[in-house]
């Protein structure tokens, strides 16, 4: 049973990856280098975050935002208010680090980013999948790789 579940997961991830690749290639081949509206929303929230503009960042999230850390599927936040407290806590404690956007691409309402946080001693690469619906980020899944 575990093998079947793993096989289905691998196939689904392969299909998503192929669709992202095909969508990106289609945009590039067609000369459409413009960002999608979903990509602009994700980029705008990240820019506000990096500027410590908490309310500016939060305006891009739905009130019922859900943030999940992968691979253990730990829920980081279940609302915009929980994100507010999380970010304010980072800023107030001095642990805030801006994120450098390395890559952004989309497939319909899903936006995938690679972001890097580096304090000179420790470097973390974060992969996010954002689900954007009705002009707001509704869900986020993220995985961190630290060096």
C-alpha positions in Angstrom: 0.0 0.0 0.0 2.8 2.4 0.9 4.5 1.7 -2.5 1.2 2.5 -4.4 0.8 5.7 -2.5 4.4 6.7 -3.1 4.0 5.8 -6.8 0.9 8.0 -7.1 2.7 10.8 -5.4 5.7 10.6 -7.7 3.4 10.5 -10.8 1.4 13.5 -9.6 4.6 15.5 -8.8 5.9 14.6 -12.3 2.7 15.8 -13.9 2.8 19.1 -12.0 6.5 19.5 -12.9 5.8 18.8 -16.5 3.0 21.3 -16.6 5.1 24.0 -15.0 7.9 23.3 -17.5 5.5 23.3 -20.4 3.8 26.5 -19.2 7.1 28.3 -18.8 8.4 27.1 -22.2 5.2 28.2 -23.9 5.5 31.7 -22.3 9.2 32.0 -23.3 8.7 30.6 -26.8 5.7 32.9 -27.4 7.8 35.9 -26.3 5.5 36.5 -23.3 8.1 37.3 -20.6 5.5 39.2 -18.5 4.7 37.9 -15.1 1.3 36.5 -14.5 -1.0 38.3 -12.0 -0.4 35.4 -9.5 3.4 35.9 -9.8 3.0 39.7 -9.2 1.0 39.0 -6.1 3.6 36.6 -4.7 6.4 39.0 -5.6 4.7 42.0 -4.0 4.1 40.2 -0.7 7.7 39.1 -0.6 9.0 42.6 -1.3 6.8 44.0 1.5 8.0 41.2 3.8 11.7 42.1 3.0 11.0 45.7 3.8 9.5 44.7 7.1 6.2 46.1 5.9 4.1 43.6 7.8 0.7 45.1 6.9 1.8 45.5 3.3 2.8 41.9 3.2 -0.4 40.7 4.8 -2.7 42.6 2.3 -1.8 39.9 -0.2 -3.1 37.0 2.0 -6.6 35.8 2.5 -7.9 36.0 6.1 -8.1 32.1 6.2 -4.5 31.7 5.0 -3.0 28.3 5.7 0.8 27.8 5.8 2.2 24.2 5.9 5.8 23.2 6.3 7.0 20.2 4.3 7.8 17.3 4.5 6.2 16.7 7.9 3.1 18.8 7.0 3.4 20.9 10.2 0.9 23.8 10.2 2.8 27.0 10.7 -0.3 29.3 10.5 -4.0 28.9 10.1 -4.8 32.6 9.5 -3.4 36.0 8.4 -3.3 37.0 12.1 -1.0 34.1 13.0 1.4 35.2 10.2 1.3 38.7 11.5 2.4 37.5 15.0 5.0 35.2 13.4 6.6 38.0 11.4 6.4 40.6 14.1 8.0 38.1 16.5 10.9 37.6 14.0 11.4 41.4 13.7 11.2 42.1 17.4 13.6 39.3 18.4 16.2 40.4 15.8 15.9 37.0 14.0 14.3 38.5 10.9 16.2 37.8 7.6 15.0 39.0 4.2 14.6 36.5 1.5 16.3 36.7 -1.9 14.0 35.6 -4.7 16.0 33.2 -6.9 13.2 31.8 -9.1 9.5 32.3 -9.7 7.2 30.5 -12.1 3.6 29.6 -12.2 1.0 27.1 -13.4 -2.4 28.7 -13.3 -3.2 29.6 -9.7 0.0 27.9 -8.4 3.2 29.9 -8.0 6.5 28.2 -7.2 9.4 30.1 -5.8 12.9 29.4 -4.7 14.0 31.9 -2.0 17.3 32.1 -0.1 18.0 33.5 3.4 21.6 33.9 4.3 23.0 35.5 7.5 26.6 34.9 6.6 26.9 31.8 8.9 23.9 29.8 7.8 22.2 29.6 4.4 18.7 28.3 4.0 17.0 27.7 0.6 13.2 27.7 0.8 10.9 26.2 -1.9 7.4 27.5 -1.7 4.2 26.7 -3.6 1.6 29.4 -3.2 -2.0 28.9 -4.2 -3.5 32.3 -5.3 -7.2 32.6 -5.7 -9.3 35.7 -6.2 -6.3 38.0 -6.0 -5.1 36.6 -2.6 -2.7 34.0 -1.4 -4.9 31.3 0.2 -2.4 28.5 0.9 1.4 28.1 1.1 3.5 24.9 1.3 7.1 25.3 2.0 10.2 23.2 2.5 13.6 24.4 3.8 17.0 23.1 3.0 19.8 24.4 5.3 23.5 24.3 4.6 
